[in-house]
Amino acid sequence: MPPNEIISVESAFNLLSDGLINQNKYKVGSFKDFIQNVYCLGFDNPEYFQAWHVGVIADDIEECMKTGMNYVCVLPRFHFKSTILGHAFSVWRLLTAPRDMSILYLSYSDGMAKYHIAEINKEVARNPILSELLISRNPKADYSARFHLNNKPVQIMHGGLFSFKRGMHVNGALIADDVLRDPENPLNMGQITKVEDHFMTESLFIPLKGVPVIVLGTPMMPGDLLSKLQEDSRFKSRVLPALDPVPGRRVLMPELYSEEWLLQQQEARPKSFASEFMLIPHFSTESYFGEEEILKCEDATLRSAPATKIFTDYEQGDQIFGGFDVGKKRHPSHLVLFRKRGEKIEQVHQSFLDGWSYSDQIEYLNEVAENFTLTSGFIDNTRGELEDRGLDTRWRAMHFTKKSKNTMAQIFEQFVHSGNLKFIKDERQKQQILSVSNDLKAPDTPLGHGDAFFSIAMALQAIHDTAYKFVDLGSATDWFKAISPDETPEGRSAKLNDQELSKVPSAEPLAMAPVNKIEQMTAAPNPQCQEPVCSPSFWVAERGLCLYCGIRK
């Protein structure tokens, strides 16, 4: 059968029933054929099974079955992930079994797993083909999926992650469906870690060698089990958010959800939408920036200009600044560009470079520098990945240290509170900003490693270095030594007369120019600051932060 050919119910039945057994294996076609032509018949809207992402997932499964890889798939809520990868795969696996077979359907709780078993029974019973092939051994039991298939016993067992009996093994498949989600209580970080440890040390060894493991779900927090499995060489992974799942495709499943409806949901409940539809977990209140701070900087009217075309939205005096955080291994690199027009700093481009080679990144950055007439930009060259590769000299290397990161973060913070900074509205970018904690650390996930935070911080550093001249007078001790090296600061300070005092530089030259809202604040500086030059112009009251010394309340 051609891979995309749609056949009738009668034809599908004939395909399955004409010579069903060949060396004790059922001929049911590929997984894609089975989903789109057979399993769909038990549903009111079988046409939904023709959706683009259903075919993508089915092709992934076929590849995994051939290569012996396991599979982890991260999909939004209400996009058929359990129906396809849990229910349909389990039944297809039974029908392709050469002998008696057992499959384990695992969820966080046994109650959740029972629910899925009950749904499988309903879907089989409503299907005109499957109801003839799979004869229930317990027709009155909702939570038992035990069948006779050509007089051979096959079954789908259910179990909770922590309750399934240790030492038992299955020869068909292990389906791990939403093992991160407790329907009654949200899991904390400790419980998430416990889930990961148990799954990696116990559950993964339930299937016999060579038996496929399929893990599906929606992420709970950065660095959870789903994230870790995406980096595991034993698993093929697929992550498909509801919006912009791949380049050139805006909506994952337009058959069910329009872009307008999705954006309405995003506006109404941004936190849950980010996690459940965009597959980006919401971060804790320990983030360096609060979500409200970043939301105030977002401008829904801004659009990311294409990097491959010449940027023309210029006025006289405009300057373009960039920041590029280099990813490692499977983590993306992230590029941002900002236009400085007067005091306004507007983002004109952002892009995540997932899986790009370093040579391709160099070519891309050089093209960007030309197309946008880049004034200046920084790249993170801490590990030296982009050295000696012909990078345009307008991109300057920056080595991340604790001091340089703190300086960038403080400049970033000052721009956020200035009221002059505007971001493109992008969920992944926002969440990567929010993923960075107060100590400037971020969780390690395939979606990023705080990349947007640091790429933006580097771009703002470039703006600061070019557009604002920060006069460094050194410490008070150094200044006094310059006057009289033989005297102590305390002694010299006591002897200063009025004429000498008039020569002491004031703190004002240290303020950023031109004056912005931060400088107009009248709150007192941090009382813990011991620097004589510190002044109210450096104090961010709402965050309890001194921008000069970096001390927080």
N, C-alpha and C positions, 0 to 999 in steps of 0.2 A: 504494500500500500504506500503510495506517495506520502511523505511525512506530513503534509499540510492538508490532505484531502479529507473533507467532511463526508461521512457516510450516514446512511439512514439507520434507524434502530434495527430494522430487519436485517440489513446487511451486517451490522455489527454483531448481531446475535449469530448469524450464520458463520461469521468469521471465527467466533469463539467456539461454536458448537460443532463445526465441521472438522472432525479429527482433533478433538480437544486434547487427547493424550498422545504424546509422542515421547517414548522413553520416560514416562512418568512426569513429564513437565507440560504445563498448560501453555498453549499458544495464545497469548493475549496481546501480542504486539509490544511496541515500545511503551515506556511510561507515558510519553506525550500522547500517543494514540489512545491509550487506556483512559487517561483523564478526559481528553477532549471528545472522545467518541463513545465511551462506555460509562465511566463513573458519573459523568455529568447528567445522565438520564434519570437519576434519582432526585433531581432538583427542579424547582419551578422555573429557573432561568438558566438553562444549560448553556446559553450563548456566553455567559460570563466566563466560562472555562476556555473560551477562545482568546481571552485577554493576553496582552503582550507579555506580562510578567509571568503568567502561568507557563507559557512556552519556554521562557528563559530558565525558570526553575526546573522544568521537566528535562530540558537539555543538560542542565547541571547534574541532575540525578543520573542520567544515562552515562555521562562522562565518569562520574564517581563509581558506578557499578562496573565499568570497564577497567578503571585504573586501580580500584581497591581503596580509594580515598573515602574518608568520612566527609560529612557535609554540615556546615553551620549556615543558617539563613536567618537574617534579621529583616523582618518585614513590619509594616505598620499594622495597627489594629484594623480589623474588619477588611482585610485584603486576602482572605482565604488561606492564610498560611497553615492553620491546623487542618483545614479541609484537604488541602493539596498534599502537604508533606507529612501530616499525621495520619489522617483517615485513608485517603486514596492510596498513599504509598503502602500502608500496612496491608490493605486488601490486595493490591497489585503484587506485593511480595508473596503473599500466600498463594495466589493463583499461579505464580511462576515457580513455586517450590517443587523440587524434584521428589520430595518425600514429606513425611510429617514435619511440621514446622511450628515453632513458638516465637512470637514477637512480644517484646515488653514495651508497653506504653507508659512512660514515666512522666510525672508532673511533680510540682512542689509537694502537693498533698495527694493522698490516695483518693480523696473525694474528687479532686479535679480530674485525675486519671479516669475514675469511674464515669464522670460526665462524658469524656471523649469516647469511651467504650459504648455508652448508650447511644451517642450520636452515630457511631459507625454502624451499629445494629439497625438504626432507623434508615440510614442511607442505603444499606444493603437491602433491607426489606422493601423500600420504595423503588428499587432499581429492577426493571423487568428482566434483565440479564443476570445480574448478580444473585438475585433471589432464587434463581434456578440452579445456579452453580454451587452456592454455599448453603448447605443444609445445617441449620442450627441444631446443636446438641442440647441446648437449654433454651427452648423457644420462649419460656415465660420469665427468664432472668434478664433484666435490663442491663446488668453490669457484667455479663459474661459473654465474651465473643469467642465461643467455641463452636467449630463447624466440622462437618464431614465434607471433604472434597474428594470425589471419586473414591469413597470409602476409606480415605485417609484422614486422621485427625489433625486439624490445624487450629491454632488459637492465637488470640491477642490478649495477653495478660495486662493487668493494670497494677500500678504501684506508686507509692509516694517516694520521693527522693531518699528520705531517711528511714522509711519503714519497710522497703522491699528487702526480703530475706537475703542476707549475705551468703554467698556460696552457690546460689542458683545461677544458671546460665541459660542463654537463649541462642538458638541457631538461625533465627530469621532476620532480626533487626532489633536495634534499640532506638526508640523514638523518645527524645527528651523534649517535651513540649511545655514551655513556660515553667522551667524549674526554678526561676528566680522570683516568681510571683506568688505570694501568699494572699489568697483572696480575702482573708479576714484582717490581716495586719500588714502594713508596709514593712519591708525588711530594712534593718539598719546596716551600717558598714560591716559590723562584726558578723552578722548573719550572712551577708553576701559573701564574705570571705569563707565562712563555714560551708556554704553551698559549693563554692569553687573547689575547696579542699576535698570535700566528700565526693564530688563528681569525678575529679581527676584521679583519686586514689581508690575509689570503690566502683562507681557506676560504669566507668569506662571498661572495666574488666568483667562485667556481666556477660556481654556477647562473647561467643567463641571467636577464635582467631579468624580474621577475614570477614566477619559478619559486619554489615554496615551500621554506622551510628549516625543518626540524623538529629541535630540540635536546632530548635527553632524558638523564636521568641522576640520580645521587645525589650530593649535595654532598660535597666533600672538606674545605674549610675556608672560613671567612668571607671574603667578598669574591672568591670564585672566579668562573669564567666563568658558571656557572649563575646566581649572584647578580647579576652585571652585566647579563646579558641580561634578567632580570626588570625591570630599570629602563630597558631600551632601548625607545623608542617604536615601533620596527619589529616588536616581538614581543608577542604575547599570551601571558600566563604563567598557569600553574596549579601550585600547590604543595599536595600532599595527603599529609600524614603518616599513619602507620598508626593512630594514636589521635587522636581529636578533630579530624578533617579539616575539618569545618565545624560551626558551632553546631547543636546538636541531634542530632549523629551521633557516637557514641562510637568505633566501630571502622570503619575504611575498608572492609575486605572480610571481613565475618563469615562468608561462605561458606567461607573458608579458615582464618581465624585468629580464635580467640575472644579476648575481652579477658583472660581468665585466662592463656592461653598467652603473649600479648604482654607482660603484666606479669611473667611468669616470666622471659622473655628479658631484659627490662629489668633485673631484679634480678640476673641471672646475669652479664651483660656490659653494664653501663650505657654505657660509652664507645661501643662499636660500635653499640649499639641507638640511641643518640642520633643518630648520623650516618646509619645505614642504614635505620632505621625512622621516626624522628621528624624526619629531614632537617635536623638541627641539628648542624653539625660540632663535634667536640671541640676545645677550644682548648689552647693550649700552656701550658707551665709558667710562662710569663712573666705569667700573670694576677695581678691584685692579690691575689685570694684563691685558694688551692688548693682543688681539688674536695673534699678530705676535710674542710676547714673548713666548707664550705657543707653537705655531707651531714650533718654532726653537728648542724646547726641545723634540718634538715628533720624534720618530724613527719608521718608517713603518715596519722595519724588526723585531721589538720586538713582542713577543707573550706572552699572559698570560698563565703561567704554571698552570696546574690543581691543585687545592688545595687538592684534595683527593689522590694524588700520591706523592711518595717521590721525592723531588727535587734533581736532580743529577748534574746540571750544575754548579759545583764548581771548583774553583782552590784554591790552598793553600793560606790562608790569607783572603779569601772571608768572608764577614759577611752579614747577612740578618737582615733587620730592617722593622718594620711594623707600620702602623697606622690604627685605626679603629674608624670611626665616627658612633656612635650609633643613629639610626633613632628613631622616635617617631610616634605613631599612624600609619598612612598609609604611612609615609615617609620611604625610604629605609635606611638601614645601608650600609656603604661602607668600603671595606677592600682594602688596598694597601700593597705591599711588594716590597722592594728595595734591590738590591744586591750592596754592596760597594766592588769594586775591585780596589785597589789603590785609585786614585783620581776620578775614574769613578763611578757614581751612576746611576744604571739602574733599571727600574721598571721590576719586573718579574711576578707580578700578580696584578690583580684588579678585583673586583666583587661587584656588587650591590645586597644586600640581601633584596629583596622586599617581605614584608609580613612575615618575619621570626619571630618566637617566640624567646624570650630571652634565653630560655634553649637550643634551637637549635643553636643560635648564639654562646653560650658558647662552646658547643660541637665542632662547626666548628672552632672556634679560637684555641681550644686546639689541634685539629687535624692539623691545619696549623702550629702551633708552633713546632710540632713534625716532620712533613713532610719536612719543610723547615729549620729545625735546627735553629730556630729563635734566634738571638743574643739579641735583645731587641725591644720592641714596646710599643706604648702608645694607650690607649683607652680613649675615652671621657666618663668619668663617672660622669659628672656634676650632673645628676639626680639620680645616683646610681642604674641604672637598672641592672647592671651586678655584683653588690656586693654580696658576700657570696654565690656564685653559683659554686665555684670550678674552677675558671679561672686559667690557667697556670701562674705561677709567673713571667714568662718572659714578660707577658703583664702587664704594669704598668698603674695605673689609673691617669688620668689628669682631673683636674677640670678647666673648662673654666672660665676665668675672662677677663676683659678688658686688663689687663696687660699681661696675658699668651697668649691671642690671638694675641696681638700686637707683642710679642716676636717671636711667631711661624711664623707670617706673614713676619717679617723682615728676619728671617732665611730662609724661603721659597724663598723670593726675592733674597737673596744673592746667593743661590744655582742656581736659574734660570739664573742669570747673570754670573755665574762662567763658563758656557760652558761645565760643567761636568755632568749635570743632563739630563737624557733621560727618556721620558715617552712612555708607550705603546700608540699607536695611537687609540683612542677610542672617538667617538663623544660625548657620554653622559658624560664621564669623563671630557672632555675638556670644555663642556658647563657648567658643574657644577663648575669648577674652575672659569670660566669667570662670573658666576652669582654673585660672591661675590664682593661687592662694596668697594670703598676706605675706608669706615668706618667699613669694615668687617661684613657687613650684607648681607643677601641673601633672595630672594623671596621664599615664602613658596609654593611649588608645589609638586604634587604627584611624579614627576620625581626626586625630591631631594630638599635639602635645603642647597645648597653649600657643600654637603657632601664630594665630592672629594677634594675640596680645603682643608678642615680641616683634612681629613684622611692623605693626602699627607704631610700637614704641621706637623702633629704629627710624621710621619715616619722620616721626615727630622730633626725634633727636637731630636728624638732618635739617629740619626746618629751624629748630632752635639754634643750631650751630651757625646757620647761614643768615637767618633773619634777625636774631636777637643776640646782641653781643653782651655776654655776661662778664663783667669786670671782676677778675679774681685778685683781691688784694693780699691774699695769704692770711695767715693767722696773726692775731695781735702780737704774739711773741716775736714772730719774724719781723714785724714792723718796728718794734722797739729795739731789737738787736741791730737793725739797720741804722738807727739813730745813734746808738752807743753800744757797741758790742760788749763792753766791759761792765755794763750795769744791768741789773735785773729789771724785768718789766715793772715789778712792783715799785722798786726804788725810783726808776725813771719816771713812772707815772706820778709819783708823789712830788717830784721836782718840777714838773712841767708848769711853765707860766702861761699866762693868757696868750702871749704871742705864739708860743710853741703849740698850744692847743688848737690855735686857728689853723695850723698846718696839718692836723690830723684829718685824714679823709673820712667823710661821713659814711654811713651805711647806705645812703641812697643810691650811689652808683652800682650797687650790687643788684638792684631791682631790675626785672626785665622791662625793657622798653619796646613798644609803648605801653603805657599803663593799662591794665585790664581790671576786670572785676576782682580778681584775687588781691591785687595791690590796693584796692579801695576798701578792703575789709578793715574794720577797726578793732577786732578782737585782739587780745593780748597774745604775744608769742608763747610758745611752749615754755612753761616755767622751768622745765628740766634742761633747756638748751643753755649751754655754757659759752657759746660763741658770742663775743661782743657785737658782732655785726648783724646778728639775727634781729629781725624786726617784724612788725605785724604783717608786712607785705608777703611773708613766707608762710603765714599761718592759715590752714584750712580748718575752720572751726568745726564744721559738720563731720569731719573725719578725724579730728584730734591729731592732726599731722603737721609737723614743721617741715616744709619743703627744703629748707636749707640743711638742717642737721639729720633729717630722716627719722626723728624720734616721734613715736606715737604715744598718746596717753594710754 
